[in-house]
Amino acid sequence: MTLSDEVRIALDGKWRHVREQSRTELAAMELAYDLDLDIDAARERTLRQLHGLVPTGVPAAGFRTEHGGGGDPGMAVTGIEMLAQFDLSLMVKAGVQWGLFGGAVENLGTERHRDLIPRLIELDLVGCYAMTEIGHGSNVQHLETTATYDAETQEFVVDSPTPSATKDYIGNAAAHATVAAVYAQLVTRGENHGVHCFLVPIRDDQGQVLEGVEVGDDRHKGGLGGVDNGRLAFHQVRIPRVNLLNKYGDVAEDGTYSSPIDDVNRRFFSMLGTLVRGRISVGGSALAAAEVALSIAGRYALQRRQFGQEGEPEVLLADYRLHQRRLLPLLARSYAYRFAQNQQVSRMDRLQRATEPDAQQQRELEGRAAGLKAIMTWHASRAINESREMCGGAGYLAENRLTVLRGDIDVFTTFEGDNHVMLQLLSKELLTSYAKEVGGLDPFGMVRFVAETVADTVRERTAASQLIQRLIDAAPAGGDAHDLLDRGTQLSLFEDREQHLIETAARRLQRAAKAKGEEAFRIFNDAQDHLIRCGRAHVDRVVLEAFTAGIARCEDEEAADLLRQVCTVYALSVIEDDLAWFMAHNRISDQRAKAVTQLLNEQLAELRPHLLTLVEGLGVPEETLGAAMLLKQ
């Protein structure tokens, strides 16, 4: 095997067989988005392609075997990520059908809903996931849609009381879904028991919209032209009592409410926690799209020449230091995030296979998934846009795919919640040490939290804990600028920054816990930027540790050496980005700080000869890139 093969094997992770299968099977299906189709034809093509995925086994993988699935959550997430390499519209439509809608039925429903699962796997039942409202995006706890129980008819009456209660941006809603998983406030006997999920039919078998259901079509968007996003409003729509997905809350025939979880906040977060797979898929799929863009830009840099000495061949873009500065750190981050994503998927798979998953580990996964989703989708937007610019005018032509990727990926930063909210969610988990009594995501709930055992939370280790600690312990004390190339020094810097940020944020919010009303909100509001930094620092540390652990598992020493160089570029680029903080807090001296850029440039020069290997190591087959400019060279 070549060096790029060994690198790809290390990067593919535990579900390598799924990636290899997908590279072959998906390439044969010709999934690339067709720009010549109008919006309606594009949607129908995507639906046909969705049917073509069923025989691959990926749609069934995420469901439990006793429900007709494959019992392999890790395969399900990996399969969705691989779709993102080919067509993000198809990836999103698959995620809505089998991840969000199907996940709601399986994870929030009970035995009375199990017969639906084989049908939705086979696409005999097409659904949508109606959570987001025009007036309430990330603030799900305060959705306005109501589902009021009528004991006389044993039905729930689903209603959108205001225009802002309209469900919007709902994939599959505009054309193809017949049933919606609708999140609404459950009201029975005059009491509101908080947000629950209900199955609401919206179309009949002939595709006609049902009485009381109002459907709108979002039509053209910034991207994802193959996804039929739409709006849903409900006007006194009656559904059977059994259409409540009742794992965490049920209503008896006489209207009596019961739940295994008494606290309304804990109940709400338990419901959302079962759907963490979607958040993990969003981040991983965005990363897959970034890998496609960087593969195109990397190959272009090895073909396109520009300027040079008189009488000599023009210089390859890849040989310019500025181009290396733009391309190689983004490649390094993609490698780093892939190792972190692999680790996260393994944790998710383990927890979702467990009969009784550990509650603390589940909350840790939810927080980490929120943080990684934010950082990886931001990275994808940056990497794809930078790739477009690095390819000049050619990158602006749709035939070279980068503009399509850029449009499609844009919404990922707000999928599953705005990224800034996601980082605040992660910071809240870090600050509270995963307190049992979880409050709301709103600022007034946030200010009630007081940090406990901060240091213990920061030092919560990954599966590579012994390896990481050995590297930190072996780091040279003091020394010159070259210590920054030492992995233990890098790990120590990342951990120290995170701990300092969390401890100081905790002290700021402790003042809010003792304040009241507007003063409490002011303290929290002033600390929001601090909380975002906490979340970023945590993700940086987790990613560096995951990369380090991934290298340790690499069986080929030459590949491991190359990955160590890539990891160093990742670490130095993160340090350089936040150099002001490290200097202001006396973690890096002036002299060492001046050397960071020089060290990074030296590392880039060493990586330059391996550019093609690193591009091939991402595992995006050259024949599937779909960039015409690469074929014209």
Secondary structure, 3 states (H helix, E strand, C coil): CCHHHHHHHHHHCCCHHHHHHHHHHHHHCCCCCCCCCCHHHHHHHHHHHHHHHHHHCHHHHCCCHHHCCCCCHHHHHHHHHHHHCCCHHHHHHHHHHHHHHHHHHHHHCCHHHCCHHHHHHCCCCCEEEECCECCCCCCHHHCCCEEEEECCCCEEEEECCCHHHCEEEECCCCCCCCEEEEEEEEEECCEEEEEEEEEEECECCCCCECCCEEEEECCCCCCCCCCCCEEEEECCEEEEHHHECCCCCEECCCCCEECCCCCHHHHHHHHHHCCHHHHHHHHHHHHHHHHHHHHHHHHHHCCCEECCCCCCCCEEHHHCHHHHHHHHHHHHHHHHHHHHHHHHHHHHHHHHHCCCCCHHHHHHHHHHHHHHHHHHHHHHHHHHHHHHHHCHHHHHCHHHCHHHHHHHHHHHHCCCCCHHHHHHHHHHHHHHCCCCCCCCCCHHHHCCCCCCCHHHHHCCCCCCHHHHHHHHHHCCCCCCHHHHHCHHHHHHHHHHHHHHHHHHHHHHHHHHHHCCHHHHHHHHHHCHHHHHHHHHHHHHHHHHHHHHHHHHHCCCHHHHHHHHHHHHHHHHHHHHHCHHHHHHCCCCCHHHHHHHHHHHHHHHHHHHHHHHHHHHHCCCCHHHCCCHHHHCC
